[in-house]
Amino acid sequence: LFDNITNHILQGHDVLVHCHMGRQRSAATVAAYIMKVLKWSMVDTIKHIKSIKRDAFFPDVNFQDALEELSKNI
């Protein structure tokens, strides 16, 4: 998945990641990508995503445990 996103970006294409509501699953996928590829911290990543899409991770980060585990393995 991350390779596909990166390849599209490198080819100059926009990438849209979405789920039904766009609040948790898609936001968590984008967060994981930013953390892994751009090497951002989980806290900075979540703040950044929420600054762009205010209802992302609303009311809370359902995938926080998975993102924390990812941050340990990066």
KOLBA-211764 format. One record per residue (C-alpha): residue number from 1; x, y negated, z; residue in one letter. Coordinates in Angstrom, 3 decimals. Layout:
REM KOLBA-211764
{NUM; {X; Y; Z}; "A"},
...
This chain:
REM KOLBA-211764
{1; {0.000; 0.000; 0.000}; "L"},
{2; {2.707; -2.497; 0.978}; "F"},
{3; {4.682; -1.713; -2.176}; "D"},
{4; {1.605; -2.381; -4.307}; "N"},
{5; {1.000; -5.720; -2.594}; "I"},
{6; {4.646; -6.704; -2.974}; "T"},
{7; {4.732; -5.680; -6.649}; "N"},
{8; {1.673; -7.780; -7.430}; "H"},
{9; {3.097; -10.794; -5.598}; "I"},
{10; {6.447; -10.442; -7.381}; "L"},
{11; {4.604; -10.364; -10.714}; "Q"},
{12; {3.023; -13.705; -9.815}; "G"},
{13; {-0.435; -12.287; -9.086}; "H"},
{14; {-2.659; -13.207; -6.179}; "D"},
{15; {-3.691; -10.385; -3.862}; "V"},
{16; {-7.080; -10.154; -2.206}; "L"},
{17; {-7.445; -7.792; 0.752}; "V"},
{18; {-11.008; -7.404; 1.947}; "H"},
{19; {-13.343; -5.237; 3.931}; "C"},
{20; {-17.048; -5.540; 4.611}; "H"},
{21; {-16.870; -8.486; 7.030}; "M"},
{22; {-13.252; -9.563; 6.602}; "G"},
{23; {-12.700; -9.917; 10.311}; "R"},
{24; {-10.769; -6.872; 11.476}; "Q"},
{25; {-9.672; -4.229; 8.963}; "R"},
{26; {-8.536; -6.572; 6.211}; "S"},
{27; {-7.010; -8.988; 8.716}; "A"},
{28; {-5.132; -6.114; 10.379}; "A"},
{29; {-3.865; -4.899; 6.997}; "T"},
{30; {-2.589; -8.355; 6.104}; "V"},
{31; {-1.077; -8.717; 9.587}; "A"},
{32; {0.739; -5.397; 9.231}; "A"},
{33; {2.078; -6.471; 5.840}; "Y"},
{34; {3.333; -9.822; 7.162}; "I"},
{35; {4.917; -8.198; 10.208}; "M"},
{36; {6.637; -5.454; 8.222}; "K"},
{37; {7.675; -7.306; 5.077}; "V"},
{38; {8.206; -10.844; 6.356}; "L"},
{39; {9.385; -9.697; 9.807}; "K"},
{40; {7.076; -12.061; 11.705}; "W"},
{41; {6.127; -11.346; 15.315}; "S"},
{42; {2.653; -10.018; 16.003}; "M"},
{43; {1.659; -13.142; 17.934}; "V"},
{44; {2.831; -15.521; 15.185}; "D"},
{45; {1.183; -13.385; 12.520}; "T"},
{46; {-2.194; -13.329; 14.261}; "I"},
{47; {-2.036; -17.076; 14.914}; "K"},
{48; {-1.234; -17.709; 11.263}; "H"},
{49; {-4.074; -15.534; 9.971}; "I"},
{50; {-6.547; -17.115; 12.383}; "K"},
{51; {-5.424; -20.585; 11.296}; "S"},
{52; {-6.443; -19.714; 7.738}; "I"},
{53; {-9.508; -17.571; 8.467}; "K"},
{54; {-10.919; -18.647; 11.789}; "R"},
{55; {-13.291; -15.709; 12.168}; "D"},
{56; {-10.530; -13.130; 11.607}; "A"},
{57; {-10.012; -10.931; 14.645}; "F"},
{58; {-13.290; -12.178; 16.113}; "F"},
{59; {-14.089; -11.735; 18.927}; "P"},
{60; {-10.778; -9.987; 19.645}; "D"},
{61; {-8.063; -8.016; 17.874}; "V"},
{62; {-9.551; -4.517; 17.570}; "N"},
{63; {-6.345; -3.232; 16.009}; "F"},
{64; {-3.984; -4.803; 18.536}; "Q"},
{65; {-2.664; -1.453; 19.782}; "D"},
{66; {-1.814; -0.381; 16.237}; "A"},
{67; {-0.132; -3.713; 15.479}; "L"},
{68; {1.856; -3.519; 18.728}; "E"},
{69; {3.000; -0.007; 17.809}; "E"},
{70; {4.010; -1.237; 14.365}; "L"},
{71; {6.013; -4.109; 15.876}; "S"},
{72; {7.976; -1.589; 17.960}; "K"},
{73; {8.809; 0.447; 14.863}; "N"},
{74; {9.938; -2.413; 12.629}; "I"},
